[in-house]
């Protein structure tokens, strides 16, 4: 369990947290991956070994190890416009994350309750593909993440398992109309 600081909260575009909240690392992962909680991501980075700078360095090392040649990170939350990637790189990243035994199940979670010492915070995924029967084709969502920043627009990365077929990564970047459906929770 770790405490949220004022610095974690400052300019966090999206957050369900408050300064002083004490949250488990597991709940911070759920907040980060389900509801794009920028403060939760900052807490994870700040409290990791070596702090935020080392966390960002590890993010960049991992992108090199995964062969993401068009990806570079400047901050952990995704809000910094200097964070760059490509649809191709993100398709590889979502495939890797979807196969991870900890991250994959979180990215398939539609609803979750975060518990602090003082309250319960219900969170919901903005990835409408997780809604039961929405695809109507027998495809399963293996992992997915939605996001938005002004420079990139609305984005979706999702990994689908096709019935009796392969997994397919779908990445949509900068879409103004399509992803409005995903943001209506």
C-alpha positions as CSV (number, residue, x, y, z in Angstrom):
1,X,0.0,0.0,0.0
2,X,1.3,3.4,-0.9
3,X,0.1,7.0,-0.3
4,X,-0.9,9.4,-3.1
5,X,0.9,12.8,-3.0
6,X,-0.1,16.2,-4.3
7,X,2.7,15.9,-6.9
8,X,1.0,12.7,-8.3
9,X,-2.3,14.6,-8.6
10,X,-0.9,17.8,-10.2
11,X,-2.2,18.2,-13.8
12,X,-3.5,14.6,-13.9
13,X,-6.0,14.8,-16.7
14,X,-7.9,11.8,-15.4
15,X,-7.9,10.5,-11.8
16,X,-10.2,9.0,-9.2
17,X,-7.6,9.5,-6.5
18,X,-7.2,12.1,-3.9
19,X,-4.0,13.4,-2.1
20,X,-3.4,11.2,0.9
21,X,-5.3,8.2,-0.4
22,X,-3.6,4.9,0.5
23,X,-3.9,2.4,-2.4
24,X,-2.5,-1.0,-3.1
25,X,-0.2,-1.6,-6.0
26,X,-2.7,-4.0,-7.5
27,X,-5.4,-1.3,-7.4
28,X,-3.0,1.2,-8.9
29,X,-2.6,-1.2,-11.9
30,X,-6.3,-1.5,-12.3
31,X,-6.7,2.3,-12.2
32,X,-3.9,2.7,-14.7
33,X,-5.1,0.1,-17.2
34,X,-8.8,0.3,-16.9
35,X,-9.6,4.0,-16.4
36,X,-6.3,5.6,-17.6
37,X,-5.8,7.2,-14.2
38,X,-2.8,9.4,-14.7
39,X,-2.2,9.9,-11.0
40,X,-2.2,6.2,-10.4
41,X,0.4,5.7,-13.1
42,X,2.6,8.5,-11.5
43,X,2.4,6.8,-8.1
44,X,3.5,3.5,-9.7
45,X,6.5,5.2,-11.3
46,X,7.4,7.3,-8.3
47,X,7.5,4.4,-5.9
48,X,9.2,2.0,-8.2
49,X,12.9,1.1,-7.8
50,X,14.9,4.3,-8.6
51,X,11.8,6.5,-8.9
52,X,10.2,8.0,-11.9
53,X,13.3,8.7,-14.0
54,X,14.4,5.1,-13.7
55,X,10.9,3.9,-14.4
56,X,10.9,5.9,-17.7
57,X,14.3,4.5,-18.5
58,X,13.0,1.0,-18.0
59,X,10.0,1.8,-20.3
60,X,12.4,2.9,-23.0
61,X,14.6,-0.2,-22.5
62,X,11.6,-2.5,-22.7
63,X,10.5,-0.8,-26.0
64,X,14.0,-1.5,-27.4
65,X,13.8,-5.1,-26.1
66,X,10.4,-5.6,-27.8
67,X,11.7,-4.1,-31.1
68,X,9.5,-1.0,-30.9
69,X,11.7,1.1,-33.2
70,X,9.3,4.0,-33.4
71,X,8.5,4.3,-29.7
72,X,10.0,6.6,-27.1
73,X,8.7,7.6,-23.7
74,X,9.2,10.9,-21.8
75,X,6.8,10.3,-19.0
76,X,4.9,7.4,-17.5
77,X,1.4,8.8,-17.7
78,X,1.1,9.2,-21.4
79,X,0.2,12.9,-21.1
80,X,3.5,14.2,-22.4
81,X,3.4,14.9,-26.1
82,X,7.0,13.8,-26.4
83,X,5.8,10.2,-25.9
84,X,5.6,8.8,-29.4
85,X,4.9,5.5,-31.0
86,X,3.3,4.0,-34.2
87,X,0.3,1.8,-34.8
88,X,2.7,-1.0,-35.7
89,X,4.7,-0.7,-32.4
90,X,1.5,-0.4,-30.4
91,X,0.2,-3.6,-32.0
92,X,3.3,-5.4,-30.8
93,X,3.0,-3.9,-27.3
94,X,-0.7,-4.8,-26.9
95,X,0.2,-8.4,-28.0
96,X,2.9,-8.6,-25.4
97,X,0.8,-7.0,-22.6
98,X,-2.2,-9.1,-23.4
99,X,-0.2,-12.3,-23.0
100,X,1.2,-11.2,-19.6
101,X,-0.4,-13.2,-16.7
102,X,-0.9,-10.0,-14.6
103,X,-1.7,-7.3,-17.2
104,X,-3.8,-9.4,-19.6
105,X,-6.6,-10.1,-17.2
106,X,-6.7,-6.5,-16.0
107,X,-7.0,-5.3,-19.6
108,X,-10.0,-7.6,-20.0
109,X,-11.8,-6.3,-16.9
110,X,-14.9,-4.3,-17.6
111,X,-15.6,-3.1,-14.0
112,X,-13.6,-3.0,-10.8
113,X,-13.8,-1.5,-7.3
114,X,-10.7,0.2,-5.9
115,X,-10.6,0.3,-2.1
116,X,-8.8,3.0,-0.1
117,X,-8.8,3.3,3.6
118,X,-11.8,5.7,3.4
119,X,-13.8,4.8,0.4
120,X,-14.6,2.5,-2.5
121,X,-14.0,3.8,-6.0
122,X,-16.0,2.0,-8.8
123,X,-14.1,2.2,-12.2
124,X,-15.3,1.1,-15.6
125,X,-13.4,0.4,-18.8
126,X,-14.0,2.8,-21.7
127,X,-13.3,-0.1,-24.1
128,X,-16.8,-0.9,-25.2
129,X,-15.6,-4.1,-26.9
130,X,-15.5,-5.6,-23.5
131,X,-19.3,-5.4,-23.2
132,X,-20.8,-8.9,-23.3
133,X,-22.1,-9.8,-26.8
134,X,-21.0,-6.5,-28.3
135,X,-18.9,-8.1,-31.0
136,X,-21.6,-10.8,-31.6
137,X,-19.1,-12.8,-33.6
138,X,-17.6,-15.1,-31.0
139,X,-14.4,-13.1,-30.9
140,X,-12.8,-12.6,-27.5
141,X,-11.0,-9.5,-26.3
142,X,-7.6,-10.7,-25.1
143,X,-6.5,-7.2,-24.0
144,X,-7.2,-3.7,-24.8
145,X,-6.6,-0.1,-23.9
146,X,-8.2,3.2,-24.9
147,X,-6.6,6.6,-24.5
148,X,-6.6,10.3,-25.5
149,X,-4.2,13.2,-25.6
150,X,-4.7,16.2,-27.8
151,X,-1.7,15.5,-30.1
152,X,-2.8,11.8,-30.7
153,X,-6.6,12.2,-30.5
154,X,-8.7,9.2,-29.4
155,X,-6.9,5.9,-29.6
156,X,-7.7,2.2,-29.2
157,X,-5.4,-0.8,-29.0
158,X,-7.0,-4.1,-28.7
159,X,-6.1,-7.8,-29.1
160,X,-8.8,-10.0,-30.4
161,X,-8.9,-13.8,-30.6
162,X,-10.8,-14.9,-33.7
163,X,-12.8,-18.2,-33.3
164,X,-10.7,-21.1,-34.7
165,X,-8.2,-18.6,-35.9
166,X,-5.3,-16.3,-34.9
167,X,-5.1,-13.4,-32.5
168,X,-5.4,-10.0,-34.3
169,X,-4.2,-6.7,-32.9
170,X,-6.3,-3.7,-33.9
171,X,-4.9,-0.2,-33.4
172,X,-6.8,3.0,-34.2
173,X,-5.0,6.3,-33.7
174,X,-6.3,9.8,-33.9
175,X,-9.9,8.9,-34.7
176,X,-12.5,11.6,-33.8
177,X,-15.7,9.8,-34.4
178,X,-15.2,6.0,-34.0
179,X,-13.9,6.2,-30.5
180,X,-16.7,8.4,-29.2
181,X,-18.6,5.1,-28.9
182,X,-15.9,3.8,-26.6
183,X,-15.9,6.8,-24.3
184,X,-19.7,6.6,-23.5
185,X,-19.7,4.4,-20.4
